[in-house]
Amino acid sequence: MIMDDSDFNSNSGRSVPQLRRYPRVRVSAPFPCSFARVGRLRKGVVEQGVGIVYDVSEKGVRVMTEAVITPGDRIAMQLRLPNQPASMVIETATVRWGKEQIYGVEFEGLSPHDNQHLQAFMTHQSKPGARLSA
């Protein structure tokens, strides 16, 4: 079950349990990404775009974009984690949910090298006082 941020907000002030299978880390400095649609093309629709990544998990990202994408779309992504010398290329990811230009995107596979960089980034981001520049 994939949920967006609104599924975890609580108006009662009580802590809401983390229901995610893969914990999400909010990035201290949102960073850009680019993507292109793969698979079936839709006539008249822009097939590539740019976005801003606000949080990451080992299986995906939450991104804001003005590009026209919808849940179920398959995209290829390129993202450069802050303080990393090279961009990560995710050959296939699926848009799982969308709400007001914010989308949850699930990676369908990362290379061991990219997975290692992502894990290191998440570990650093989850430390108190962690601050990375974009």
C-alpha positions in Angstrom: 0.0 0.0 0.0 1.5 3.3 -1.1 0.4 6.4 0.8 1.1 10.1 0.5 2.0 12.6 3.2 -1.7 13.4 4.0 -2.1 9.9 5.2 0.2 10.6 8.1 -1.1 13.9 9.3 -2.9 14.0 12.6 -5.1 16.8 13.8 -5.3 15.4 17.3 -1.6 16.1 18.0 -0.9 12.4 18.7 1.9 10.7 16.9 0.8 8.7 13.9 2.6 5.4 13.4 4.9 5.0 10.4 3.1 2.6 8.0 5.7 2.7 5.2 7.6 -0.4 4.4 10.6 1.8 3.4 11.2 4.8 5.7 11.3 8.2 4.0 13.9 10.9 4.7 13.0 14.5 4.2 15.9 16.3 2.5 17.3 19.4 4.2 17.8 21.2 0.8 15.4 20.0 -2.0 17.3 19.2 -5.2 16.4 19.0 -8.9 15.7 16.0 -11.0 14.8 15.4 -14.6 12.7 12.7 -16.1 11.3 11.4 -19.4 8.3 9.1 -20.0 9.1 5.6 -21.2 6.8 3.1 -22.9 3.5 4.2 -24.4 3.6 7.8 -25.6 0.5 10.1 -25.6 0.0 12.4 -28.5 0.3 16.1 -27.6 1.7 15.5 -24.1 5.2 16.7 -23.1 7.2 13.5 -22.6 9.9 15.0 -20.4 10.2 17.4 -17.5 12.1 18.6 -14.5 11.1 18.6 -10.9 12.3 19.2 -7.3 12.8 16.3 -4.9 11.6 16.8 -1.3 12.2 13.4 0.2 13.6 10.0 -0.6 13.4 6.4 0.5 15.3 3.5 -0.7 12.5 2.7 -3.1 11.4 6.1 -4.4 11.0 9.9 -4.1 8.4 12.6 -3.6 8.8 15.2 -6.4 7.1 18.4 -7.3 6.8 19.2 -11.0 4.6 21.1 -13.5 5.0 18.4 -16.0 1.9 16.4 -16.9 2.4 12.9 -15.4 -0.3 10.7 -13.9 -0.3 7.7 -11.6 0.7 4.6 -13.6 3.1 6.5 -15.9 6.5 4.9 -16.3 9.4 7.3 -16.3 13.2 7.3 -16.4 14.7 9.7 -13.9 18.0 11.4 -13.4 18.8 12.8 -10.1 21.9 14.2 -8.5 22.0 13.8 -4.8 23.6 16.8 -3.0 27.4 16.4 -2.6 27.5 13.6 -5.1 29.9 13.9 -8.1 27.6 12.2 -10.6 23.9 11.9 -11.3 22.0 8.7 -10.6 20.1 7.3 -13.5 16.9 5.3 -12.7 16.0 3.6 -15.9 12.4 2.8 -14.8 10.2 4.2 -12.1 6.4 4.3 -11.8 4.3 7.3 -10.7 2.2 5.9 -7.8 0.2 8.9 -6.7 -0.3 12.5 -7.5 -1.8 15.5 -5.8 -1.6 19.2 -6.9 1.7 18.8 -8.8 3.3 16.6 -6.1 3.9 13.0 -7.0 5.2 9.8 -5.4 7.5 7.9 -7.7 8.6 4.3 -7.0 11.9 3.1 -8.4 11.7 -0.3 -10.1 15.3 -1.1 -9.7 18.6 0.6 -8.8 22.1 -0.5 -9.6 24.0 -1.7 -6.5 26.3 1.4 -7.0 23.3 3.8 -7.0 21.7 2.0 -4.1 24.8 2.4 -2.0 24.9 6.2 -2.7 21.3 6.5 -1.9 21.7 4.7 1.4 24.7 6.8 2.3 22.7 10.0 1.5 19.7 8.8 3.6 21.9 7.9 6.6 23.6 11.3 6.5 20.2 13.2 6.1 18.7 11.3 9.1 21.4 12.5 11.5 20.4 15.4 13.7 21.7 18.7 12.3 22.6 17.2 8.9 22.8 19.9 6.3 23.8 19.3 2.7 24.0 21.8 -0.1 22.3 21.2 -3.4 
